[in-house]
Amino acid sequence: MKFLPLLATLAFLCQAAHAKPVADVAGGNHQTIVLTPNNVVLSFGQDLHIPTEGGKNFIGGKLGRPIDKHVRPGKDANCLAAQADYNPVPAKVVGLDDLSIASIAIGQNDAAAITTDGVLYMWGPNDHGQLGLGDETERREATKIPFPEGVKIASVDIGGAHTLAVTTEGRVYAFGFNSNGQLGLGDKTKRLKPTLVEALEDHKIIQVAAGQNTHSLFLADDGSLFASGSNRSGQLGLGSTSTVTTATVVPASVPFKFVTVGVKTSFAIDREGKLWGTGDGSKAHFGFANAAGEPDLKSLNSLTLLPNAPPNLTAVGGGSRHVAVIDEDGKIHTWGIHSTLSGQLGIGPPKVDAAKKGIDGVTYSKPQLVPLPGERKAIKLSVIANNVFVVAADGKIYGWGQTGQVRLGYGLKAVHSAVNVKGRTLYHANSPIEIPITDDVSKIKLDP
């Protein structure tokens, strides 16, 4: 029996060998989008956001295309909400035909694509105006987002229900949910249309990071960092826990080149490739350890160098209970909680500590190497609550973590499993699996 996980993994890799190469991948809360080398945006996973009419209908749009009309085993095949919950076949996002796509992005529920000439398209539930269309109505296909004449979008990041768009001139437009001041506009009023963040007008912004309804980060071309939103866990790095509604400079002794946010955390890579962090440390996000080598779960309220993180980093992503990084050699490391629920560190079967309460698994403060099959190098990284997605240099995509809603291209029970301290079997992918990008459902391993 101990050989089954290895044999199963080999079978999955053989099955996925027919998959098409991709240029980019972005993982949402229960759905995934990919950009293929031939300029097509595909989506799969969960389209459902909220069931309505007792499950006879739904609010969705997360996939930006018609649902597959498959259902999970045991579900009502005629129920629209059940169909919207389970879409295993990668299919084209509607509304992007004949467009040249430069990049894609995804939030908890909504998604986006930017064309090579700087036009932003979005789709999703839009329940707080995060699509910037002047309303709170779902969009089930890619829709052009209006900006002032002459404005071209270079990049975008989407949070739980707010969006930050960076123009080619380094200006930032914010829209959507704003209950914590995460739009950086000086108040807590939601915006249904793109609104210029005036506090940043004297700076050229090159990257933004939008959290899950909590906070935002703004990185300028000179390496300075700005933040706004909830700061209850010190995630803004301002040396306090007071909420800030205006984009405010974060005190730092070094310039940065890359930023990201977790649920209640923030991370920044400096220009020497070193990792800094601030916020909630209760899930070992910062990789600290005490003298005995045990995880030190202290929190931070100012940007702090994380000495145990690998050197020479190029990208970082923060999940609910884990962190993933890529270094200059294309190696991936993870740390945090490797739980039986998710297997989110990607380092193999999670261990179980019968004496542990709460989420069972093992907490790792020391970075763990996650090798990709064939010693492939990773070039891009997407991290969401309980998953990690990477693009390898040869265009293959890999993922690990939770498998519900076919977000990894496999059925819930089709990859790995673990038994928790209560004796319950939990399903996930606890090491990298190649995600099959194919329009042939017979090649997708679904639940029986």
C-alpha positions as CSV (number, residue, x, y, z in Angstrom):
1,M,0.0,0.0,0.0
2,K,2.8,2.4,0.7
3,F,3.7,2.5,-3.0
4,L,0.3,3.6,-4.2
5,P,0.8,7.3,-4.0
6,L,4.0,7.0,-6.2
7,L,2.2,4.8,-8.7
8,A,-0.8,7.0,-8.8
9,T,1.4,10.1,-9.4
10,L,3.2,8.3,-12.3
11,A,-0.2,7.4,-13.8
12,F,-1.3,11.0,-13.6
13,L,1.9,12.3,-15.3
14,C,1.4,9.8,-18.1
15,Q,-2.2,10.8,-18.5
16,A,-1.2,14.5,-18.6
17,A,1.5,14.0,-21.1
18,H,-0.9,14.9,-23.9
19,A,-1.7,18.2,-22.4
20,K,-1.2,21.4,-24.4
21,P,1.6,23.8,-23.3
22,V,0.6,27.1,-21.7
23,A,2.0,30.6,-21.3
24,D,0.4,31.5,-17.9
25,V,-1.8,30.2,-15.2
26,A,-3.9,31.9,-12.5
27,G,-5.7,30.1,-9.7
28,G,-8.8,31.5,-8.0
29,N,-10.7,30.3,-5.0
30,H,-12.2,27.3,-6.8
31,Q,-11.4,27.9,-10.4
32,T,-8.5,28.2,-12.7
33,I,-7.7,30.1,-15.9
34,V,-4.8,29.6,-18.3
35,L,-3.3,31.5,-21.3
36,T,-2.1,29.2,-24.1
37,P,0.8,30.1,-26.4
38,N,-1.7,30.5,-29.3
39,N,-3.4,33.3,-27.4
40,V,-6.5,31.5,-26.1
41,V,-7.8,32.0,-22.5
42,L,-9.3,28.8,-21.1
43,S,-11.1,28.3,-17.8
44,F,-12.2,25.3,-15.7
45,G,-13.5,24.6,-12.2
46,Q,-16.3,26.3,-10.4
47,D,-18.5,28.9,-12.0
48,L,-21.0,29.0,-9.1
49,H,-20.8,32.0,-6.8
50,I,-24.2,31.9,-5.0
51,P,-27.1,29.5,-5.7
52,T,-30.5,31.1,-6.2
53,E,-34.1,29.9,-6.5
54,G,-33.4,26.8,-4.4
55,G,-30.6,25.8,-6.6
56,K,-32.6,26.1,-9.8
57,N,-30.4,29.1,-10.8
58,F,-27.2,30.8,-9.7
59,I,-25.1,33.9,-9.7
60,G,-21.8,33.1,-11.3
61,G,-19.6,34.1,-14.2
62,K,-16.3,33.0,-12.6
63,L,-15.4,31.0,-15.7
64,G,-16.5,33.6,-18.2
65,R,-18.1,31.1,-20.5
66,P,-21.1,28.6,-20.6
67,I,-21.0,25.9,-18.0
68,D,-20.2,22.3,-19.0
69,K,-23.4,20.8,-17.6
70,H,-21.4,18.1,-15.8
71,V,-22.2,17.4,-12.1
72,R,-20.3,15.8,-9.3
73,P,-21.3,12.2,-8.6
74,G,-24.5,12.0,-6.6
75,K,-25.7,15.5,-7.6
76,D,-28.9,16.3,-9.5
77,A,-27.9,16.4,-13.2
78,N,-30.7,18.8,-13.9
79,C,-29.8,21.4,-11.2
80,L,-28.1,24.5,-12.7
81,A,-26.3,25.3,-9.4
82,A,-24.8,21.7,-9.4
83,Q,-23.7,22.1,-13.0
84,A,-22.1,25.5,-12.3
85,D,-20.2,23.9,-9.4
86,Y,-18.3,21.4,-11.6
87,N,-16.7,22.3,-14.9
88,P,-13.9,19.9,-15.7
89,V,-13.2,20.7,-19.3
90,P,-10.9,23.6,-20.1
91,A,-13.0,25.8,-22.4
92,K,-12.5,29.2,-24.1
93,V,-13.5,32.4,-22.2
94,V,-16.2,34.1,-24.3
95,G,-15.5,37.6,-25.6
96,L,-11.8,37.4,-26.3
97,D,-11.8,36.0,-29.8
98,D,-9.5,37.8,-32.3
99,L,-7.8,39.7,-29.4
100,S,-4.1,39.5,-28.7
101,I,-3.8,38.7,-24.9
102,A,-0.7,39.9,-23.0
103,S,-1.6,38.7,-19.5
104,I,-4.3,37.2,-17.3
105,A,-5.2,37.7,-13.6
106,I,-7.6,36.2,-11.2
107,G,-9.0,37.1,-7.8
108,Q,-11.1,35.1,-5.4
109,N,-14.1,35.0,-7.8
110,D,-13.5,37.4,-10.7
111,A,-10.9,37.3,-13.5
112,A,-9.3,39.5,-16.1
113,A,-7.3,39.5,-19.4
114,I,-5.3,42.4,-20.8
115,T,-4.7,42.8,-24.5
116,T,-1.3,43.8,-26.0
117,D,-2.7,47.2,-26.7
118,G,-3.6,47.9,-23.1
119,V,-7.4,47.1,-23.0
120,L,-8.7,45.4,-19.9
121,Y,-11.5,42.8,-20.1
122,M,-13.0,41.2,-17.0
123,W,-15.7,38.7,-15.9
124,G,-17.2,37.3,-12.7
125,P,-19.9,37.8,-10.1
126,N,-19.2,41.6,-9.7
127,D,-21.2,41.6,-6.4
128,H,-19.4,44.7,-5.2
129,G,-18.7,46.5,-8.4
130,Q,-15.2,45.0,-8.8
131,L,-15.5,44.8,-12.5
132,G,-15.8,48.6,-12.8
133,L,-18.8,48.6,-15.0
134,G,-20.9,51.0,-12.9
135,D,-23.2,48.3,-11.5
136,E,-23.1,45.1,-9.3
137,T,-24.4,42.7,-12.0
138,E,-22.6,39.5,-12.9
139,R,-20.8,39.1,-16.2
140,R,-20.6,35.6,-17.7
141,E,-18.3,36.6,-20.5
142,A,-15.3,38.8,-20.9
143,T,-16.4,42.5,-21.0
144,K,-14.4,45.5,-21.9
145,I,-13.8,47.8,-18.9
146,P,-14.1,51.5,-19.6
147,F,-11.3,54.0,-18.7
148,P,-10.7,57.6,-19.6
149,E,-9.7,58.1,-23.2
150,G,-6.0,57.4,-23.9
151,V,-5.6,55.2,-20.7
152,K,-3.9,51.9,-21.4
153,I,-3.6,49.2,-18.8
154,A,-0.3,47.4,-18.1
155,S,-1.2,45.1,-15.2
156,V,-4.1,44.3,-12.9
157,D,-4.6,42.5,-9.6
158,I,-7.9,41.3,-8.1
159,G,-8.7,40.7,-4.5
160,G,-11.7,39.2,-2.8
161,A,-14.0,41.9,-4.3
162,H,-11.8,44.8,-5.3
163,T,-9.6,45.5,-8.3
164,L,-6.4,47.5,-8.8
165,A,-5.3,48.4,-12.4
166,V,-2.0,49.9,-13.3
167,T,-1.7,52.0,-16.4
168,T,1.3,52.1,-18.8
169,E,2.2,55.5,-17.3
170,G,2.3,54.1,-13.7
171,R,-1.1,55.4,-12.5
172,V,-3.4,53.3,-10.4
173,Y,-7.2,52.9,-10.8
174,A,-9.1,51.2,-8.0
175,F,-12.7,49.9,-7.9
176,G,-15.0,47.6,-6.0
177,F,-15.3,46.8,-2.3
178,N,-13.7,49.2,0.1
179,S,-15.0,48.4,3.6
180,N,-11.4,48.7,5.0
181,G,-10.1,51.5,2.7
182,Q,-8.3,49.0,0.6
183,L,-8.8,51.1,-2.5
184,G,-6.4,53.7,-1.1
185,L,-8.8,56.6,-1.9
186,G,-9.0,58.1,1.6
187,D,-12.4,56.6,2.6
188,K,-14.4,53.4,2.9
189,T,-16.9,53.9,0.1
190,K,-17.1,51.3,-2.6
191,R,-16.5,52.4,-6.2
192,L,-18.4,51.0,-9.1
193,K,-16.2,52.6,-11.7
194,P,-12.4,52.8,-12.1
195,T,-11.2,55.7,-9.8
196,L,-7.8,57.2,-9.9
197,V,-5.7,56.8,-6.7
198,E,-4.6,60.4,-6.3
199,A,-2.3,59.7,-3.4
200,L,0.0,57.9,-5.8
201,E,0.0,60.4,-8.6
202,D,3.6,61.6,-7.8
203,H,4.9,58.1,-8.1
204,K,5.2,55.6,-11.0
205,I,3.6,52.4,-9.8
206,I,4.9,49.2,-11.5
207,Q,3.0,46.5,-9.5
208,V,0.0,46.2,-7.2
209,A,-1.3,43.4,-4.9
210,A,-4.9,43.1,-3.8
211,G,-5.9,41.1,-0.7
212,Q,-9.0,39.2,0.2
213,N,-11.2,42.2,1.2
214,T,-8.4,43.4,3.6
215,H,-5.6,45.5,2.2
216,S,-3.6,46.5,-0.9
217,L,0.1,47.1,-1.8
218,F,1.5,49.5,-4.4
219,L,5.1,49.2,-5.6
220,A,6.8,52.2,-7.2
221,D,9.6,52.1,-9.8
222,D,12.1,53.5,-7.3
223,G,11.5,50.5,-5.0
224,S,9.3,52.3,-2.5
225,L,6.2,50.6,-1.2
226,F,2.8,51.9,-0.3
227,A,-0.2,50.3,1.5
228,S,-3.8,50.9,2.5
229,G,-6.6,49.0,4.1
230,S,-7.1,46.8,7.1
231,N,-4.1,46.6,9.4
232,R,-5.5,44.6,12.3
233,S,-2.7,42.1,12.1
234,G,0.0,44.6,11.2
235,Q,-0.1,43.6,7.5
236,L,0.5,47.1,6.2
237,G,3.9,47.2,7.8
238,L,3.4,50.7,9.3
239,G,4.6,49.8,12.8
240,S,1.0,49.8,14.2
241,T,-2.3,48.0,13.8
242,S,-4.4,51.0,12.7
243,T,-6.4,50.9,9.5
244,V,-5.3,53.3,6.8
245,T,-7.6,54.4,4.0
246,T,-5.1,56.4,2.0
247,A,-2.2,54.8,0.2
248,T,0.6,55.4,2.6
249,V,4.4,54.9,2.2
250,V,5.7,51.8,4.1
251,P,8.9,52.5,6.1
252,A,11.7,50.4,4.7
253,S,15.5,50.5,4.6
254,V,15.8,48.8,1.1
255,P,14.1,49.1,-2.3
256,F,11.9,46.3,-3.5
257,K,11.2,44.6,-6.8
258,F,8.2,42.3,-6.1
259,V,5.3,42.3,-3.7
260,T,2.3,40.1,-2.8
261,V,-0.3,39.8,-0.1
262,G,-1.8,36.8,1.8
263,V,-5.0,36.8,3.8
264,K,-3.5,38.9,6.7
265,T,0.1,39.1,5.5
266,S,2.3,41.1,3.1
267,F,5.5,40.1,1.5
268,A,8.2,42.0,-0.5
269,I,11.3,40.8,-2.3
270,D,14.1,43.4,-2.3
271,R,16.4,44.0,-5.2
272,E,19.0,41.6,-3.8
273,G,16.4,38.8,-3.8
274,K,15.8,38.7,-0.1
275,L,12.3,38.2,1.4
276,W,10.6,40.6,3.8
277,G,7.3,40.1,5.5
278,T,4.7,41.6,7.9
279,G,1.4,40.7,9.4
280,D,-0.1,37.6,11.0
281,G,2.5,34.9,11.8
282,S,0.2,32.4,13.4
283,K,0.4,30.0,10.5
284,A,4.2,30.2,10.3
285,H,4.1,32.4,7.2
286,F,7.4,34.1,8.2
287,G,9.5,31.0,8.8
288,F,10.8,31.9,12.2
289,A,12.0,29.2,14.6
290,N,13.1,29.1,18.2
291,A,16.3,27.8,19.7
292,A,15.0,24.3,19.6
293,G,14.1,24.5,16.0
294,E,10.4,24.6,16.6
295,P,8.2,27.1,14.7
296,D,8.0,30.6,16.2
297,L,4.5,31.9,15.3
298,K,5.1,35.5,16.1
299,S,3.4,38.3,14.2
300,L,5.0,41.4,12.8
301,N,3.7,45.0,12.3
302,S,6.6,46.3,10.3
303,L,8.4,44.9,7.2
304,T,11.0,42.5,8.6
305,L,13.8,40.6,6.8
306,L,12.9,36.8,6.9
307,P,16.3,35.2,7.5
308,N,15.2,31.6,6.9
309,A,13.8,32.3,3.4
310,P,15.9,31.1,0.4
311,P,18.1,33.7,-1.3
312,N,17.9,35.1,-4.8
313,L,14.2,35.1,-5.0
314,T,12.2,36.3,-8.0
315,A,8.6,35.7,-7.0
316,V,6.5,35.0,-3.8
317,G,2.9,34.0,-3.1
318,G,1.1,33.9,0.2
319,G,-1.8,31.5,0.9
320,S,-4.1,31.1,3.9
321,R,-1.6,28.8,5.7
322,H,1.5,28.6,3.4
323,V,4.0,30.6,1.4
324,A,5.6,29.6,-1.9
325,V,8.7,31.2,-3.6
326,I,10.7,30.8,-6.8
327,D,14.4,31.6,-6.9
328,E,16.7,32.6,-9.8
329,D,17.4,29.0,-10.6
330,G,13.7,28.2,-11.0
331,K,13.5,26.2,-7.8
332,I,10.4,26.3,-5.7
333,H,10.3,26.3,-1.9
334,T,7.3,26.3,0.5
335,W,6.7,26.6,4.2
336,G,3.8,26.9,6.6
337,I,1.2,24.3,7.5
338,H,1.2,21.1,5.4
339,S,-2.3,19.9,6.4
340,T,-4.3,16.7,5.7
341,L,-7.0,19.1,4.4
342,S,-5.0,20.5,1.6
343,G,-1.4,19.2,1.3
344,Q,-0.6,22.8,0.3
345,L,3.2,22.6,0.7
346,G,3.5,20.0,-2.1
347,I,6.0,17.9,-0.3
348,G,4.2,14.6,-0.2
349,P,1.8,12.9,2.2
350,P,1.0,15.1,5.3
351,K,1.9,13.6,8.6
352,V,-0.7,13.4,11.3
353,D,-0.1,14.4,15.0
354,A,-2.8,12.8,17.1
355,A,-2.1,15.3,19.9
356,K,-2.6,18.3,17.7
357,K,-5.8,20.3,17.9
358,G,-7.4,22.2,15.1
359,I,-6.0,21.7,11.6
360,D,-4.0,18.5,11.7
361,G,-0.7,18.3,9.8
362,V,2.8,19.5,10.4
363,T,4.0,23.1,10.6
364,Y,7.3,23.8,8.8
365,S,9.2,27.0,9.5
366,K,12.2,25.8,7.4
367,P,11.6,26.2,3.6
368,Q,10.9,22.9,1.9
369,L,12.1,22.2,-1.7
370,V,9.3,21.2,-4.1
371,P,10.9,19.5,-7.1
372,L,8.9,19.5,-10.3
373,P,8.9,16.3,-12.4
374,G,11.9,16.0,-14.7
375,E,13.8,18.6,-12.7
376,R,11.9,21.3,-14.6
377,K,12.4,25.0,-13.7
378,A,9.5,27.1,-12.6
379,I,9.1,30.6,-14.2
380,K,5.7,31.8,-12.9
381,L,3.8,31.3,-9.7
382,S,0.2,31.7,-8.6
383,V,-0.8,31.2,-5.0
384,I,-4.3,31.2,-3.6
385,A,-5.9,30.2,-0.2
386,N,-5.2,26.4,-0.4
387,N,-3.4,25.9,-3.7
388,V,-0.2,26.6,-5.6
389,F,0.1,26.8,-9.4
390,V,3.3,27.1,-11.4
391,V,4.3,27.4,-15.0
392,A,7.5,25.5,-16.0
393,A,10.0,26.8,-18.5
394,D,8.7,24.3,-21.1
395,G,5.1,25.5,-20.8
396,K,3.7,22.8,-18.7
397,I,1.7,23.8,-15.7
398,Y,1.7,22.1,-12.3
399,G,-0.5,22.5,-9.2
400,W,-1.1,21.1,-5.8
401,G,-3.4,21.6,-2.8
402,Q,-7.2,21.2,-2.7
403,T,-8.8,19.4,-5.6
404,G,-12.5,20.3,-5.1
405,Q,-14.4,21.7,-8.1
406,V,-11.8,20.2,-10.5
407,R,-9.6,23.2,-10.0
408,L,-6.5,21.1,-10.7
409,G,-8.1,19.4,-13.7
410,Y,-8.8,16.2,-11.8
411,G,-11.8,15.0,-9.8
412,L,-11.9,15.5,-6.0
413,K,-10.8,11.9,-5.2
414,A,-8.6,11.4,-8.3
415,V,-5.2,12.4,-6.9
416,H,-4.0,11.9,-3.3
417,S,-5.6,11.4,0.1
418,A,-4.8,11.5,3.8
419,V,-6.6,10.4,7.0
420,N,-6.9,13.1,9.6
421,V,-6.8,12.6,13.4
422,K,-10.5,11.9,13.5
423,G,-10.2,9.1,11.0
424,R,-11.8,11.0,8.1
425,T,-10.3,10.6,4.6
426,L,-9.5,14.0,3.0
427,Y,-8.6,14.4,-0.7
428,H,-6.1,16.7,-2.3
429,A,-2.8,16.8,-4.3
430,N,0.1,16.8,-1.9
431,S,2.8,17.0,-4.5
432,P,3.0,18.6,-7.9
433,I,0.8,17.2,-10.6
434,E,0.7,18.2,-14.2
435,I,-2.7,19.9,-15.0
436,P,-4.1,18.5,-18.2
437,I,-5.1,21.3,-20.6
438,T,-7.2,19.3,-23.1
439,D,-10.7,19.7,-24.6
440,D,-11.2,15.9,-24.5
441,V,-13.1,15.0,-21.4
442,S,-12.1,11.3,-21.8
443,K,-8.5,12.3,-20.9
444,I,-9.5,14.0,-17.7
445,K,-9.5,11.8,-14.6
446,L,-12.8,12.5,-12.9
447,D,-14.5,10.9,-9.9
448,P,-16.4,7.7,-10.8
